[in-house]
């Protein structure tokens, strides 16, 4: 098919996310024909390394034969069933496995279809828990520079102005605590003191504290030390405040461990998962919580303590089968262990970025790395220039402002990592010539 025909048809009817559509007057859309492994192929047969895992969801590459097989098998058996009053084998198996993998104490699973919805579930569940216990706790606390999604509740607890400012008048009031300024223990302790000050003042009115453990991904890949998570857990316990760990972006091995909270040996009261849960195949999210939280909703019908929240596609069997296939791959292929070599190689590749005059800082946590550039004028659109340059060299990068980041699928080879990093390095060097 002619790619231009597809582009014209797209622009006639489709409004793309996180996009100023006027840009596509000069920046052509790229219709993708197929995917295999770390590569996406367009209709001109150009291949691109997917350096951002297609918005961080694709763990094991595109069109993975094993996940394909399991999804096809499920389609022939059961495509969907209402999840109120009914259940099915794929979700039972998935729930058992997630609870076994998760930090201790997380024993119950509540499913939704995407990350933002999972955040909404966790916020509502925390608020109602306290209400069921006879307490009014209308506030949530989140970190400065945080991002938790773009539905109203999720946006309310976020703190990235780019997404939030325009909607301030319709958001629920929340409190923001200082985020650790860097990855040092000193910064973690300093920020924890700021959190404690908020808890001391309003602790009896706060339902939960929500964090992205270790990495604020949409917050320009800001990273901090695991000590902060441990200190926050202790403060939440002291003030009877729930800890919500938003592991939507960082879960399933992105930080080098299965879940980021493991770096601090911490168990949250709620953990939200999505993105990599199905390996990028289908929308699915889950909130894991404790027996204690579950028990606060368990009652006779006349008490009206039930959690009345639902999604039409909750627990979709095909999505659950994809998720089970993802967990099979983790179990059978020693993924986390094998990633250590790639993590070390990424660290090695990052060293030369530190010598560039227009690089402000370089940071890495596990399979996620970021190169922060010096400040350029907004009109310069540094992220767009790097995107276009890398694309011309067969690599998909999608910088967050002046932060070039790498979050590739785990099936990437060291040779492909080098190609990806070379494209970014050359792109950054090219900026000074513009």
C-alpha positions in Angstrom: 0.0 0.0 0.0 1.2 3.5 -0.7 2.3 5.1 2.5 1.1 8.5 1.5 -2.4 7.2 1.0 -2.3 5.9 4.6 -1.0 9.2 5.9 -3.7 11.2 4.2 -6.4 8.8 5.5 -5.0 9.0 9.0 -4.9 12.8 9.1 -8.4 13.0 7.8 -9.9 11.2 10.8 -7.4 10.6 13.6 -6.3 12.8 16.5 -3.0 11.4 17.9 -2.0 11.5 21.6 0.5 14.0 23.0 0.7 15.6 19.6 0.2 19.1 18.2 -1.4 17.9 15.0 -0.3 21.0 13.1 3.2 19.6 13.3 2.2 17.0 10.8 1.9 19.6 8.1 5.7 19.4 7.9 6.6 16.3 10.0 5.3 13.2 8.1 3.6 10.4 10.1 5.3 7.0 9.7 2.9 4.2 8.9 4.3 1.0 10.3 3.8 -2.2 8.4 5.3 -4.8 10.7 7.4 -5.4 13.8 9.8 -8.2 14.7 12.1 -8.2 17.8 13.5 -4.7 18.5 12.7 -3.5 15.0 9.7 -1.8 13.4 9.4 -1.7 9.6 7.6 1.0 7.6 6.0 0.7 4.2 9.2 1.8 2.5 11.0 -1.2 4.2 13.0 1.1 6.5 13.8 -0.6 9.8 13.9 1.2 13.1 15.2 0.1 16.5 12.4 0.7 19.0 14.5 2.5 21.6 11.5 3.5 23.7 9.6 0.1 23.7 6.7 1.9 22.0 5.9 4.0 25.1 7.6 1.6 27.5 5.2 -1.3 27.0 7.1 -3.7 24.8 9.3 -5.9 27.0 10.2 -8.8 24.7 10.2 -7.3 21.3 7.5 -7.1 18.6 5.7 -10.2 17.4 7.3 -12.5 19.9 6.5 -16.0 18.7 5.7 -17.4 22.2 3.4 -14.6 23.2 1.8 -14.8 19.7 1.1 -18.4 20.2 -0.5 -18.0 23.6 -2.7 -15.2 22.4 -3.9 -17.2 19.4 -4.7 -20.2 21.6 -6.8 -18.0 23.9 -8.8 -16.4 21.0 -10.0 -19.9 20.0 -11.1 -20.7 23.6 -12.6 -17.5 25.2 -12.3 -14.0 24.0 -14.2 -12.2 26.9 -16.7 -12.7 29.7 -18.3 -10.3 32.1 -16.1 -10.2 35.2 -18.9 -9.6 37.8 -20.1 -13.0 39.0 -17.9 -14.9 36.5 -14.2 -15.8 36.3 -11.8 -17.7 34.0 -8.6 -19.7 34.2 -6.2 -17.2 32.7 -7.0 -14.5 35.3 -6.9 -16.9 38.2 -3.5 -18.2 37.1 -2.2 -14.6 36.5 -3.4 -13.4 39.9 -1.7 -16.3 41.7 1.5 -15.6 39.9 1.5 -11.9 40.5 0.8 -12.3 44.2 3.7 -14.7 44.4 6.1 -12.3 42.6 5.0 -9.1 44.3 6.4 -7.7 47.5 5.2 -9.6 50.6 1.6 -8.9 51.8 0.2 -8.0 48.4 -2.4 -10.8 48.1 -5.4 -9.3 46.3 -5.8 -8.2 42.6 -8.2 -5.7 41.2 -8.1 -5.4 37.4 -8.6 -2.5 35.0 -7.6 -1.8 31.5 -4.8 0.9 31.6 -2.4 2.6 33.9 -4.4 5.7 34.6 -7.4 3.6 35.5 -5.3 1.6 37.9 -4.3 4.8 39.6 -7.9 5.8 39.9 -8.7 2.5 41.4 -5.9 2.8 44.0 -6.9 6.3 45.0 -10.6 5.5 45.3 -9.9 2.3 47.2 -7.6 4.1 49.7 -10.1 6.9 50.3 -13.0 4.4 50.8 -10.9 2.2 53.1 -10.6 5.1 55.5 -14.2 6.0 55.1 -15.3 2.5 55.8 -13.2 2.8 59.0 -15.2 5.9 59.9 -12.5 8.4 58.9 -12.6 11.3 56.5 -9.3 11.6 54.7 -9.8 13.8 51.6 -6.1 14.4 50.7 -3.5 12.5 48.7 0.2 13.4 48.8 2.5 12.9 45.8 6.0 13.9 44.9 6.9 17.1 43.1 7.6 16.4 39.4 5.5 13.3 39.5 3.3 11.8 36.8 0.6 9.2 37.3 -1.6 9.4 34.3 -4.1 11.7 32.6 -7.5 10.9 33.9 -8.8 13.4 36.4 -7.7 11.6 39.6 -4.4 10.5 38.2 -3.7 14.0 36.8 -4.6 15.5 40.2 -1.8 13.6 42.0 0.7 14.4 39.3 2.9 17.5 39.2 4.2 17.9 35.7 2.9 21.3 34.6 2.9 20.5 30.9 0.1 18.0 31.5 -1.7 19.5 34.5 -1.8 23.3 34.4 -4.6 23.7 31.9 -7.0 21.5 33.9 -6.3 23.0 37.4 -9.8 24.2 37.9 -11.4 20.8 37.6 -8.8 18.7 39.5 -9.1 17.5 43.1 -6.9 19.3 45.6 -3.7 17.3 46.5 -0.5 18.0 48.3 3.0 17.7 46.8 6.1 16.7 48.8 9.6 17.5 47.8 11.3 14.9 45.6 14.9 13.9 46.3 17.0 16.2 44.2 19.3 13.5 43.0 20.3 9.9 43.5 22.3 10.4 46.7 21.3 9.2 50.2 21.6 12.8 51.5 19.0 13.9 49.1 16.7 11.0 50.1 16.9 12.0 53.8 16.4 15.7 53.1 13.2 14.9 51.0 11.9 12.5 53.7 12.1 15.3 56.2 9.9 17.4 54.0 7.4 14.6 53.7 7.3 14.2 57.5 6.5 17.9 57.9 3.5 17.5 55.7 2.4 14.4 57.6 2.8 16.2 60.9 0.6 19.0 59.8 -2.2 17.1 57.9 -1.6 13.4 58.7 -5.1 12.7 60.0 -6.6 14.1 56.7 -4.3 12.2 54.3 -5.5 8.9 52.8 -2.4 7.9 50.9 1.1 8.9 49.6 1.7 7.9 46.0 5.2 7.5 44.4 6.9 6.3 41.3 9.6 4.2 42.9 13.1 5.2 41.9 12.3 6.9 38.5 9.8 9.6 37.6 9.6 8.6 34.0 7.4 11.2 32.5 9.0 13.7 34.9 12.0 13.8 32.6 13.5 10.6 33.9 14.4 12.0 37.3 15.9 9.4 39.5 16.4 9.0 43.3 17.9 6.7 45.9 16.0 3.6 47.2 16.5 4.9 50.8 13.8 7.4 50.2 11.2 4.6 49.6 12.3 2.9 52.9 12.0 6.2 54.8 8.6 7.0 53.2 7.3 3.5 54.2 8.2 4.1 57.8 6.5 7.5 57.8 3.4 6.1 56.3 3.3 3.4 59.0 3.7 6.0 61.7 0.9 8.2 60.5 -1.4 5.4 59.3 -1.2 6.6 55.7 -1.3 4.2 52.7 1.7 3.9 50.5 0.8 3.5 46.8 3.6 2.4 44.6 3.0 3.3 40.9 5.1 0.7 39.2 3.3 1.1 35.9 6.4 2.2 34.0 9.2 0.8 36.3 7.8 -2.7 37.0 8.7 -6.0 35.4 12.4 -5.6 35.5 13.0 -2.1 34.1 15.1 -1.1 37.2 17.0 -4.4 37.3 14.7 -6.1 39.8 11.2 -7.4 39.0 9.7 -4.4 40.9 11.4 -1.2 41.9 10.2 -1.4 45.5 12.5 -4.4 45.9 15.5 -2.1 45.8 14.3 -0.8 49.2 12.9 -4.1 50.5 9.6 -2.3 50.9 6.0 -3.6 50.6 3.5 -0.9 49.6 -0.2 -1.0 50.6 -1.1 -0.7 46.9 1.0 -1.5 43.8 -0.3 -0.5 40.3 1.0 -2.4 37.3 0.3 -2.0 33.5 2.5 -1.3 30.5 4.9 -4.3 30.4 2.2 -6.5 32.1 1.2 -7.9 28.7 4.5 -7.2 26.9 2.9 -4.5 24.9 0.2 -6.7 23.3 -3.1 -5.6 24.9 -4.4 -3.1 27.4 -4.5 -4.5 31.0 -3.7 -3.1 34.4 -4.0 -4.4 38.0 -3.9 -3.0 41.5 -2.4 -5.3 44.1 -3.3 -4.7 47.7 -3.4 -6.3 51.1 -5.8 -8.6 52.9 -6.2 -5.8 55.4 -7.5 -3.4 52.8 -9.7 -6.1 51.3 -11.3 -6.9 54.6 -12.4 -3.3 55.1 -14.8 -3.7 52.1 -16.0 -7.2 53.0 -19.5 -7.0 54.5 -23.2 -7.8 54.3 -24.8 -6.0 51.4 -26.8 -3.7 53.6 -23.7 -2.0 55.0 -22.8 -0.5 51.6 -19.1 -0.9 52.0 -18.5 -2.7 48.7 -16.1 -1.2 46.2 -18.4 -0.2 43.3 -15.9 0.4 40.5 -15.9 -1.5 37.2 -14.6 -1.5 33.6 -16.3 -3.3 30.8 -13.2 -5.1 29.8 -11.9 -5.9 33.3 -9.9 -9.1 33.3 -10.1 -9.8 29.5 -8.9 -13.4 29.0 -6.9 -12.6 25.9 -5.0 -9.9 27.7 -4.5 -12.2 30.7 -3.1 -14.9 28.4 -0.6 -12.4 27.0 0.4 -11.5 30.6 0.8 -15.1 31.5 3.0 -15.6 28.5 5.2 -12.6 29.6 5.6 -14.2 33.1 6.5 -17.5 31.4 9.3 -15.8 29.6 10.6 -14.3 32.8 10.5 -17.7 34.5 12.0 -19.7 31.6 14.6 -17.4 30.2 16.4 -15.9 33.2 15.6 -12.5 31.9 16.6 -10.4 34.9 19.9 -12.2 35.2 20.7 -11.8 31.5 19.8 -8.1 31.6 22.7 -7.5 34.0 25.2 -7.7 31.1 23.1 -5.2 29.0 22.8 -2.9 32.0 26.6 -2.8 32.4 27.0 -2.3 28.6 24.5 0.6 28.7 26.6 2.2 31.5 29.7 1.8 29.5 28.1 3.4 26.4 26.9 6.4 28.5 30.4 7.4 29.6 31.3 9.3 26.4 28.1 11.4 26.7 29.6 12.9 29.9 32.3 14.6 27.8 30.0 16.6 25.6 29.7 20.3 26.4 25.9 20.4 25.9 25.2 17.5 28.3 24.1 18.6 31.8 24.0 15.1 33.4 23.8 11.4 32.7 21.9 8.9 34.9 20.9 5.3 34.8 18.8 2.8 36.8 18.8 -0.7 35.5 17.6 -0.9 31.9 16.6 2.8 31.9 19.1 5.5 31.0 18.9 9.3 30.5 21.1 12.0 29.1 19.9 15.4 30.2 21.0 18.3 27.9 21.6 21.9 28.8 18.6 24.2 28.5 17.8 25.2 24.9 15.1 27.8 24.0 11.7 26.3 23.7 11.4 27.4 20.1 14.5 25.3 19.3 12.5 22.1 19.9 15.5 20.1 20.7 13.5 16.9 21.3 12.0 17.1 17.8 15.5 17.6 16.2 16.9 14.6 18.1 13.9 12.5 17.1 14.3 13.3 13.5 18.1 12.8 13.5 17.9 9.4 15.2 15.0 8.3 12.9 17.2 9.0 9.9 19.7 6.5 11.4 17.2 3.8 12.0 16.4 4.4 15.7 13.3 5.6 17.4 13.9 8.0 20.3 11.3 10.2 21.8 13.1 12.7 24.1 11.2 14.3 27.0 12.0 18.0 26.5 15.8 18.2 26.7 16.1 14.7 28.2 17.2 11.9 25.8 16.3 8.6 27.3 16.7 4.9 26.5 14.2 2.2 27.4 14.6 -0.6 24.9 13.0 -4.1 24.8 14.9 -6.7 26.7 15.6 -8.7 23.6 17.9 -6.0 22.3 21.5 -7.1 21.8 24.7 -5.2 22.8 25.3 -4.5 19.2 21.9 -3.0 18.8 22.3 -1.0 22.0 25.5 0.4 20.6 23.7 1.4 17.4 21.0 3.1 19.5 23.5 5.0 21.6 25.6 6.0 18.6 22.5 7.6 17.0 21.7 9.5 20.2 25.3 10.6 20.6 25.6 11.9 17.0 22.2 13.6 17.3 23.4 15.5 20.4 26.7 16.5 18.8 24.7 17.7 15.7 22.8 20.2 17.9 25.8 22.6 18.1 26.0 22.8 14.4 22.3 23.9 14.0 
